[in-house]
């Protein structure tokens, strides 16, 4: 029997990623990297932010990617559905990927169904509060072709806890740019900026200042570390609503002086556009979250050759291998967290070995190429199954000139604000 040959689609698939907004954060940074790296000969990515674009949305728009925003005027604005549906139809969207739980997951998938979009997927980046899926979003499971988990344990969580069908759960590990986040040649400029000596022990945390990241644990552990290593200094990289409470906690413990932030033992750096350089200046990276899936900050630190001490939540143990790439501690255990960090500060050779092992693990398992390839295969596979049409074959290598020309051609339509 002669097998019927599928027709081939020669134009790139238009892929719409749906977010609420794009502030500086782990999931948003992943999305920026994904949009930038999708093969432009096969995929034409666009982003819709239901509310405002946010800093990272502005960045993508400045780079020429269509970024639509302002479709949701308020919490109970039901007109978001026809607005979003009309946008998908007008832009002739072939695939919709919602990013995270909540309103974007609900409205994005429902609008995709109304617009007749062939591929509907939901990417999730957490394992509970504040990003629980909720009953209304579970009701849309039949409308969804794939639920994207960011690590194997996260995938099991989506099946066992969220009750999504095993056949629809796909694991695509988070990825980082291992060329940009790389072991440093030198980090003196950042240390000079911070007023930290070249050999001063420096411990950091990279996370948005939100309740679930539990910076209070980092502050409490920092106080204990200072008793063991009095010269140790600490940096908090990120911004968010918990900044004042972190400052207050650090002030009570004598780590932070509001009248002299630069001279304080703990420095809050806010958002930075030179995160790789700041990480390069650290000796140890920590993460103290109540819950996580596969946090990007850990991968970025490991890619820079840093040992990591983190709370053993979510899928963190997929990256931080106990005794090999760092140490795991129970959530909320400030005593053990402080002890593990102190051990690494006092044993630089051990810290170096762990950092090197972490770098190797990220390069092998969590590079941007691995993540982007996973999304490309998933979207193309579902599209071909649903439409019977083959996606344009992946070229061996697109030159920078070809990629730039393709980008110019497919972003000629300006993104709209509603």
C-alpha positions in Angstrom: 0.0 0.0 0.0 1.3 3.4 -0.9 1.2 5.7 2.1 -0.4 9.1 1.3 2.2 11.9 1.4 1.4 14.9 3.6 1.3 18.3 2.0 4.1 20.6 3.1 3.6 24.0 4.6 6.4 26.3 3.3 5.7 29.4 5.4 6.6 29.7 9.1 4.0 28.7 11.7 2.7 31.8 13.5 3.1 31.0 17.2 1.4 33.2 19.8 2.6 33.1 23.4 0.1 34.4 25.9 1.2 36.2 29.1 -0.5 38.6 31.5 2.5 40.9 31.5 6.3 40.6 31.2 8.1 42.0 34.2 11.6 40.8 35.0 11.3 37.2 36.2 12.4 33.6 35.5 9.4 32.5 33.3 9.4 35.8 31.5 13.2 35.6 30.8 12.7 32.1 29.5 10.0 33.3 27.1 12.3 36.1 25.8 15.0 33.6 25.1 12.6 31.2 23.4 11.1 33.8 21.2 14.6 35.0 20.1 15.9 31.5 19.4 13.0 29.8 17.5 14.1 29.0 14.0 12.8 31.9 11.9 12.5 29.8 8.8 9.9 27.6 10.5 8.3 29.6 13.3 7.1 33.3 13.5 6.7 34.0 17.2 4.4 36.7 18.6 3.5 37.6 22.2 0.3 39.0 23.7 0.3 40.5 27.2 -3.3 40.7 28.4 -2.4 43.8 30.5 0.7 45.9 30.1 3.8 44.8 28.2 6.2 45.2 31.1 10.0 45.7 30.7 10.7 42.4 28.9 7.8 42.9 26.6 9.2 46.3 25.7 12.5 44.6 25.0 11.0 42.2 22.6 9.0 44.9 20.9 12.2 47.0 20.5 13.8 44.0 18.8 11.1 43.9 16.2 8.9 41.0 17.6 5.1 41.7 17.5 4.0 42.2 21.1 0.3 43.0 21.5 -1.0 44.3 24.8 -3.9 45.9 26.7 -6.6 43.4 25.9 -7.8 42.9 29.5 -9.1 46.1 31.1 -9.9 44.6 34.5 -10.4 41.4 36.4 -14.0 41.0 35.2 -13.6 42.3 31.7 -15.3 39.6 29.6 -14.6 41.5 26.4 -11.1 40.1 26.6 -12.4 36.9 24.9 -13.6 38.5 21.6 -10.6 40.8 21.5 -8.2 38.0 21.9 -10.1 35.8 19.5 -10.2 38.5 16.8 -6.5 39.1 17.3 -5.7 35.4 16.7 -7.9 35.3 13.6 -6.5 38.5 12.1 -2.9 37.4 12.7 -3.7 33.9 11.3 -2.2 32.2 14.4 -1.3 28.5 14.0 -0.3 27.7 17.6 -1.1 29.2 21.0 1.1 28.6 24.0 -0.1 30.1 27.3 2.7 30.7 29.8 1.8 30.1 33.4 -1.5 29.6 35.2 -4.2 32.1 35.9 -6.0 34.4 33.5 -3.7 33.9 30.5 -4.1 30.2 30.7 -7.9 30.5 30.9 -8.5 33.2 28.2 -5.7 32.1 26.0 -6.9 28.6 25.5 -10.5 29.6 25.2 -9.8 32.2 22.6 -7.7 29.7 20.7 -10.6 27.3 20.6 -13.0 30.1 19.4 -10.5 31.2 16.7 -10.0 27.6 15.5 -6.2 27.6 16.2 -4.8 24.1 15.4 -2.3 23.9 18.3 -3.1 24.8 21.9 -0.5 24.2 24.6 -0.1 25.4 28.2 3.4 25.8 29.6 3.5 25.8 33.4 6.5 26.9 35.6 5.5 26.2 39.2 4.1 23.5 41.5 1.5 25.4 43.5 0.8 28.7 45.2 0.8 31.3 43.9 0.5 29.6 40.4 -2.1 26.9 41.1 -4.1 25.9 38.0 -7.5 26.0 39.6 -10.9 24.4 38.7 -11.8 26.7 35.8 -8.5 26.0 34.1 -8.8 22.3 34.6 -12.2 22.4 32.9 -10.4 23.3 29.7 -8.2 20.2 29.6 -10.1 18.8 26.6 -9.3 22.0 24.7 -5.6 21.6 25.3 -3.2 19.5 23.2 -0.2 19.6 25.6 0.7 20.6 29.1 4.4 21.5 29.2 6.4 20.7 32.4 9.9 22.0 33.0 11.4 18.8 34.6 10.5 15.2 35.1 9.3 15.6 38.7 7.3 18.6 37.6 5.7 16.4 34.9 4.7 13.8 37.5 3.2 16.6 39.6 1.0 17.8 36.7 -0.3 14.2 36.3 -0.7 13.2 39.9 -1.7 16.5 41.5 -3.2 18.6 38.7 -4.8 15.5 37.2 -3.8 16.3 33.6 -3.8 13.2 31.3 -0.4 11.6 31.2 -0.6 11.5 27.4 -0.8 15.2 27.2 2.0 16.1 29.6 5.3 16.8 27.9 8.6 17.7 29.6 10.7 20.4 28.1 13.5 21.4 30.5 14.2 25.1 31.1 17.3 26.3 29.3 19.8 29.1 29.7 22.3 30.7 27.4 25.5 28.8 28.3 27.6 31.1 26.3 26.4 34.2 28.0 26.3 32.6 31.4 29.8 31.2 31.6 32.6 30.9 34.1 34.2 34.4 34.4 37.6 35.6 33.2 37.4 38.2 36.0 34.8 39.9 38.2 36.7 42.7 39.8 34.6 45.5 38.2 31.4 44.3 39.9 33.2 43.8 43.2 34.6 47.3 43.0 31.1 48.7 42.3 29.8 46.9 45.4 32.7 48.0 47.5 33.7 44.3 48.1 37.3 43.2 48.2 38.7 40.7 45.7 38.8 37.9 48.3 35.8 38.9 50.4 33.3 35.9 50.6 30.3 36.9 48.6 26.9 35.1 48.7 23.9 35.9 46.6 20.3 35.1 45.8 18.8 35.8 42.4 15.0 35.8 42.5 12.1 38.2 42.1 11.2 39.8 45.5 7.9 37.9 45.9 6.6 36.0 49.0 7.1 32.5 47.6 10.8 33.2 47.1 11.2 33.5 50.9 14.0 36.0 51.1 13.5 36.2 54.8 15.2 32.8 55.0 18.1 34.1 53.1 18.4 37.1 55.4 18.2 34.9 58.5 20.8 32.5 57.2 23.1 35.5 56.3 23.1 36.6 59.9 24.2 33.1 61.0 26.9 33.0 58.3 28.3 36.3 59.5 28.9 34.8 62.9 31.0 32.0 61.4 32.5 34.2 58.6 32.5 37.8 59.8 33.8 39.3 56.6 31.1 37.7 54.4 28.9 39.9 52.3 25.6 39.3 50.7 23.7 40.5 47.6 20.0 40.2 46.6 19.5 40.4 42.8 15.9 41.1 41.8 13.0 43.5 42.4 9.4 43.1 43.7 6.8 43.9 46.3 8.7 42.3 49.2 11.6 44.7 49.1 10.6 46.8 52.1 10.0 43.7 54.3 13.4 42.3 53.3 15.1 45.6 54.2 13.3 45.7 57.5 14.3 42.1 58.4 17.9 42.8 57.4 18.0 46.0 59.4 16.8 44.2 62.5 19.6 41.7 62.2 22.2 44.4 61.6 22.9 43.4 58.0 21.4 46.5 56.4 21.7 50.2 57.1 19.0 52.3 55.4 21.1 55.4 55.8 24.1 53.7 54.2 23.0 50.9 51.8 26.3 50.8 49.9 28.2 50.2 53.2 25.8 47.5 54.4 26.8 43.8 54.6 23.6 43.0 52.6 23.0 44.9 49.4 19.8 44.9 47.4 20.8 45.4 43.8 17.3 45.4 42.2 17.0 44.3 38.6 20.2 44.2 36.6 20.9 43.9 32.9 24.4 42.5 33.7 23.3 39.4 35.7 26.0 37.1 34.3 28.7 39.6 35.5 27.1 39.9 39.0 26.9 36.1 39.3 30.5 35.9 38.2 31.4 37.9 41.3 29.8 35.5 43.7 31.3 32.6 45.6 28.0 30.8 46.3 24.5 31.2 45.0 21.4 30.3 47.1 17.7 29.9 46.5 15.3 29.8 49.5 11.9 29.3 47.8 8.8 27.8 49.4 8.0 26.1 46.0 9.6 25.9 42.6 9.5 23.8 39.4 12.8 24.2 37.6 14.1 27.6 38.6 16.1 29.5 36.0 18.3 31.4 38.5 19.9 28.1 39.7 20.6 27.1 36.1 22.2 30.5 35.4 24.4 30.3 38.5 25.4 26.7 37.7 26.2 27.7 34.1 28.5 30.4 35.6 30.3 27.7 37.6 28.8 28.5 41.0 28.0 25.9 43.7 24.4 26.2 44.8 22.7 25.8 48.1 18.9 25.6 47.7 15.7 24.5 49.5 14.7 21.0 48.3 11.4 21.9 46.7 9.7 21.1 43.4 12.2 19.9 40.8 15.3 21.7 42.3 16.9 18.3 43.0 17.0 17.7 39.2 19.7 20.5 39.0 21.2 20.7 42.5 22.6 17.2 43.0 23.3 16.7 46.6 27.1 16.7 47.3 27.9 17.1 43.5 26.7 20.4 42.2 25.7 21.9 45.6 23.6 21.2 48.7 19.9 20.8 49.4 18.2 21.9 52.6 14.7 21.5 53.9 12.4 24.5 53.3 12.7 27.0 56.1 15.9 25.4 57.7 18.0 28.5 58.3 20.5 26.6 60.4 21.4 24.0 57.8 21.3 26.6 55.0 23.8 28.7 56.9 26.0 25.7 57.7 26.1 24.5 54.0 27.0 28.0 52.7 29.7 28.4 55.4 31.2 25.0 54.5 31.5 26.1 50.9 33.1 29.5 51.9 35.6 27.7 54.0 36.4 25.0 51.4 37.1 26.8 48.1 38.3 23.6 46.4 35.1 21.8 47.2 33.1 24.8 46.0 35.2 24.9 42.7 34.6 21.2 42.1 30.8 21.6 42.6 30.7 24.6 40.4 32.5 22.8 37.6 30.2 19.8 37.9 27.2 22.2 37.8 28.4 23.8 34.6 28.8 20.5 32.9 25.3 19.4 33.9 23.7 22.6 32.6 25.6 22.4 29.3 24.5 18.8 28.8 20.9 19.0 30.0 19.7 22.6 30.2 21.1 24.7 27.4 18.9 27.0 25.4 19.3 24.7 22.4 17.7 21.8 24.3 14.8 23.9 25.4 14.1 25.6 22.1 14.4 22.3 20.2 11.8 20.8 22.6 9.3 23.5 21.8 10.0 23.3 18.1 9.4 19.6 17.9 6.3 19.7 20.1 4.6 22.5 18.1 5.5 20.9 14.7 4.4 17.5 15.8 0.9 18.6 17.1 0.4 20.8 14.0 1.1 18.0 11.6 -1.1 15.6 13.6 -4.0 18.1 13.7 -3.8 19.5 10.1 -2.1 16.7 8.1 0.4 19.3 6.8 4.1 19.0 7.3 6.0 21.9 8.8 8.9 23.3 6.7 12.0 21.1 7.3 14.6 22.5 9.7 17.7 23.8 7.8 21.1 22.7 8.8 22.2 26.2 9.7 20.7 29.6 9.1 23.3 32.4 8.6 22.8 35.5 10.7 22.0 37.4 7.5 19.3 35.0 6.6 17.8 35.1 10.1 17.8 38.9 10.1 16.1 39.1 6.7 13.4 36.6 7.8 12.9 38.6 11.0 12.4 41.8 9.0 10.0 40.2 6.6 7.7 38.7 9.3 7.6 41.7 11.7 6.6 44.3 9.2 3.2 44.5 10.7 3.3 46.7 13.8 2.1 45.2 17.1 -1.1 46.8 18.3 -2.3 48.2 21.6 -6.0 47.9 22.3 
